[in-house]
């Protein structure tokens, strides 16, 4: 599923898990939910919420403008946490 999501241009889902995966994979998604606990994924319209009706889903799919400058925000760090931890532990000796 991750491989399919990674290759998608956009994802339509009602899954909170897939919503989060799409965000982490930098794939925009239309999420058919009234609210989400993953509010950070809404930054820059990376993911947008749609009402559970065809008209709103299609509107969001085709008319949402994505602000890619906000899409790349690193909410979960920069990938260097393990290096920082090793440095802190090494300095404790």
Secondary structure, 3 states (H helix, E strand, C coil): CHHHHHHCCEEEECCHHHHHHHHHCCCEEEECCCCCCCHHHHHHHCEEECCCCHHHHHHHHHHCCCCHHHHCCCCCCCCCHHHHHHHHHHHCC
